[in-house]
Amino acid sequence: MRGTRLALSLWLLSSPLLATDTDVAADLDNGARLHKTCALCHGYWSQGIPGGLYPRLAGYPADITYQQMLDYKTKERDNPPMTIVGRINTMPEKDLRDLAAFIEQIDLDKVAPLNIPTRPGMDIKKGKQLYKEDCKTCHGTQAQGKPRKDGPPLAGQYTEYLMKQVRMFQSKHRIHADDDEDETFDEYTSKELHDIFAFISTLDD
């Protein structure tokens, strides 16, 4: 495992600089250095942890990860571990972009494959139907995410974390789809939400 980690680290650190949609080259060496702090909570590979507290970040589109970090820095979202422990509040924009680019390059299928458990008895067929009705437009048919719609990937994310975010949307502690009046989740039962998550867990990220 150590050899695998070293090989990936060397590959990441020796990779060419990546360009973002702002045409500013991302420094993966700097991103790797900054990621050491993120790893304290999100895991060595940013694979996250079960339980709903720290989500998987690895492989997520850099633009989406950057925007989420920027939201924490500007206090659009409130999470002291992210801003203080993770030092997001003191990072310049360039560091945030370098970090987001580094995280995007982590391929969990190669270094730390995830096994997302689902509750027994969930109806995947029903979950697929509900997902297609309310989720695929912004998150993609394979839950791969759509950066242009600010829709993050859902495939490969922990069920507990997804449920926690939905509960926050329902209570208006978070705003879904940048719409204060959004009612997407208002009438979903807990069983229906878990059906959706069970379907998502079957998708390749």
C-alpha positions as CSV (number, residue, x, y, z in Angstrom):
1,M,0.0,0.0,0.0
2,R,2.8,2.4,0.8
3,G,4.4,1.7,-2.5
4,T,1.1,2.5,-4.2
5,R,0.7,5.7,-2.3
6,L,4.3,6.8,-3.1
7,A,3.8,5.9,-6.8
8,L,0.6,8.0,-7.0
9,S,2.1,10.8,-5.0
10,L,5.1,11.0,-7.4
11,W,2.8,10.8,-10.4
12,L,0.6,13.6,-9.1
13,L,3.5,15.8,-8.1
14,S,5.3,15.3,-11.4
15,S,2.2,15.8,-13.6
16,P,2.1,18.8,-15.8
17,L,0.4,21.9,-14.5
18,L,-3.3,21.8,-15.2
19,A,-5.3,24.7,-16.5
20,T,-8.7,25.7,-15.0
21,D,-11.5,27.4,-16.9
22,T,-9.9,30.7,-15.9
23,D,-6.8,29.8,-17.9
24,V,-4.7,30.0,-14.7
25,A,-2.3,27.0,-14.4
26,A,-2.8,24.9,-11.3
27,D,0.3,24.0,-9.3
28,L,-0.2,20.4,-8.2
29,D,2.9,20.5,-6.0
30,N,1.3,23.3,-4.0
31,G,-2.1,21.4,-4.0
32,A,-0.5,18.3,-2.6
33,R,1.1,20.3,0.2
34,L,-2.2,22.0,1.1
35,H,-4.0,18.7,0.9
36,K,-2.1,17.4,4.0
37,T,-4.4,19.5,6.2
38,C,-7.5,18.3,4.4
39,A,-6.5,14.7,4.9
40,L,-6.8,15.1,8.7
41,C,-10.6,15.0,8.3
42,H,-11.3,13.8,4.7
43,G,-8.8,11.0,4.6
44,Y,-5.4,10.4,3.0
45,W,-6.9,10.2,-0.4
46,S,-9.9,12.6,0.3
47,Q,-12.0,9.5,0.3
48,G,-14.1,10.8,3.2
49,I,-15.4,8.7,6.1
50,P,-18.8,6.9,6.7
51,G,-21.1,8.6,9.1
52,G,-22.1,11.7,7.3
53,L,-19.6,14.1,8.7
54,Y,-16.7,14.2,6.2
55,P,-17.7,13.6,2.6
56,R,-15.6,12.0,-0.2
57,L,-13.9,14.8,-2.3
58,A,-11.5,12.8,-4.4
59,G,-12.1,13.0,-8.1
60,Y,-14.7,15.8,-7.9
61,P,-14.5,18.5,-10.6
62,A,-12.1,21.2,-9.6
63,D,-14.5,24.0,-10.4
64,I,-17.2,22.6,-8.0
65,T,-14.7,21.9,-5.2
66,Y,-13.2,25.4,-5.6
67,Q,-16.7,27.0,-5.4
68,Q,-17.5,25.0,-2.3
69,M,-14.3,26.1,-0.6
70,L,-15.0,29.7,-1.6
71,D,-18.4,29.5,-0.1
72,Y,-16.8,28.5,3.2
73,K,-14.3,31.2,3.0
74,T,-16.9,33.9,2.4
75,K,-19.2,32.4,5.0
76,E,-21.9,31.4,2.6
77,R,-21.6,28.1,4.3
78,D,-20.6,27.7,7.9
79,N,-18.2,25.0,9.0
80,P,-15.4,25.9,11.5
81,P,-13.4,22.8,10.8
82,M,-13.2,23.8,7.2
83,T,-12.4,27.4,7.7
84,I,-10.2,27.3,10.8
85,V,-8.7,23.8,11.0
86,G,-8.6,23.5,7.2
87,R,-7.3,27.1,7.0
88,I,-9.6,27.8,4.1
89,N,-10.3,31.3,5.6
90,T,-6.7,32.3,5.0
91,M,-6.0,30.7,1.6
92,P,-5.7,33.0,-1.4
93,E,-7.6,32.2,-4.5
94,K,-4.6,30.6,-6.2
95,D,-4.2,28.1,-3.3
96,L,-7.8,27.2,-3.4
97,R,-7.6,26.4,-7.1
98,D,-4.3,24.4,-6.7
99,L,-6.0,22.4,-3.9
100,A,-9.1,21.8,-6.0
101,A,-7.1,20.7,-9.0
102,F,-5.0,18.2,-6.9
103,I,-8.2,16.7,-5.4
104,E,-9.7,16.3,-8.8
105,Q,-6.7,14.1,-9.9
106,I,-7.1,11.5,-7.1
107,D,-8.5,8.3,-8.6
108,L,-10.0,6.2,-5.8
109,D,-10.6,3.3,-8.1
110,K,-6.9,2.8,-8.2
111,V,-5.8,3.7,-4.7
112,A,-8.7,3.2,-2.3
113,P,-11.9,1.8,-3.9
114,L,-15.0,2.7,-1.9
115,N,-17.8,0.4,-0.9
116,I,-20.9,2.5,-0.2
117,P,-23.3,0.4,1.8
118,T,-27.1,0.8,1.4
119,R,-29.8,-0.1,3.8
120,P,-31.4,-3.5,3.2
121,G,-34.8,-3.5,1.6
122,M,-34.3,-0.4,-0.4
123,D,-36.1,-0.2,-3.8
124,I,-33.5,0.7,-6.4
125,K,-36.0,0.7,-9.2
126,K,-38.1,3.2,-7.4
127,G,-35.0,5.2,-6.5
128,K,-34.0,5.4,-10.2
129,Q,-37.5,6.7,-11.1
130,L,-37.3,9.4,-8.4
131,Y,-33.8,10.3,-9.4
132,K,-34.7,10.7,-13.0
133,E,-37.6,12.9,-12.1
134,D,-35.9,15.4,-9.8
135,C,-32.1,14.9,-9.8
136,K,-30.6,14.0,-13.2
137,T,-31.1,17.4,-14.8
138,C,-28.5,19.0,-12.5
139,H,-26.5,16.0,-11.3
140,G,-26.3,14.0,-14.6
141,T,-27.8,10.7,-15.7
142,Q,-25.0,8.8,-13.9
143,A,-24.8,11.2,-11.0
144,Q,-21.5,12.4,-12.4
145,G,-22.3,16.0,-11.7
146,K,-22.7,19.0,-14.0
147,P,-20.3,21.9,-13.1
148,R,-22.1,24.3,-15.5
149,K,-25.2,23.9,-13.4
150,D,-23.2,23.9,-10.1
151,G,-24.5,20.3,-9.7
152,P,-21.9,18.3,-7.7
153,P,-21.3,14.6,-8.3
154,L,-23.4,12.3,-6.2
155,A,-22.1,8.9,-7.3
156,G,-19.6,7.5,-4.9
157,Q,-20.8,9.7,-2.0
158,Y,-21.7,8.3,1.4
159,T,-25.4,7.8,2.0
160,E,-25.2,9.3,5.5
161,Y,-23.7,12.5,4.1
162,L,-26.3,12.8,1.3
163,M,-29.1,12.4,3.9
164,K,-27.5,15.0,6.1
165,Q,-27.4,17.5,3.2
166,V,-31.0,16.8,2.2
167,R,-32.1,17.4,5.8
168,M,-30.3,20.7,5.8
169,F,-32.1,21.6,2.5
170,Q,-35.4,20.7,4.1
171,S,-34.8,22.8,7.2
172,K,-33.4,25.7,5.0
173,H,-30.0,25.5,6.7
174,R,-28.7,25.1,3.2
175,I,-30.2,26.5,0.0
176,H,-30.8,23.9,-2.7
177,A,-30.2,25.0,-6.3
178,D,-29.6,28.6,-5.3
179,D,-33.4,28.9,-4.8
180,D,-34.7,30.1,-1.4
181,E,-38.2,28.8,-2.5
182,D,-37.0,25.4,-3.7
183,E,-39.3,22.6,-2.5
184,T,-37.6,19.6,-4.2
185,F,-37.4,17.5,-1.0
186,D,-40.4,18.8,1.0
187,E,-42.6,15.8,0.3
188,Y,-40.1,13.0,0.2
189,T,-40.3,10.3,2.9
190,S,-37.1,9.0,4.5
191,K,-37.7,5.7,2.6
192,E,-37.9,7.4,-0.7
193,L,-34.7,9.3,-0.1
194,H,-32.9,6.1,0.8
195,D,-34.3,4.5,-2.3
196,I,-32.7,7.3,-4.3
197,F,-29.4,7.0,-2.5
198,A,-29.5,3.2,-3.1
199,F,-29.8,3.8,-6.8
200,I,-27.0,6.3,-6.7
201,S,-24.8,3.8,-5.0
202,T,-25.1,1.5,-8.1
203,L,-23.7,4.1,-10.4
204,D,-20.1,4.4,-11.5
205,D,-18.7,7.8,-10.5
